[in-house]
């Protein structure tokens, strides 16, 4: 359940950043931070998958 909450929070962050950019905010630094966040999210999902799936398969 916490993974779903995390994904919802990341989605809300992306939507907020898009609104910020549309309002004229500087997005170069934010784009780099989003890419770092995507990598961390992918790593977290990979770890969650490995902990949930059986290792015998």
Secondary structure, 3 states (H helix, E strand, C coil): CHHHHHHHHHHHHHHHHHHHHHCCCCCHHHHHHHHHHHHHHHHHHHHHHHHHCCCCC
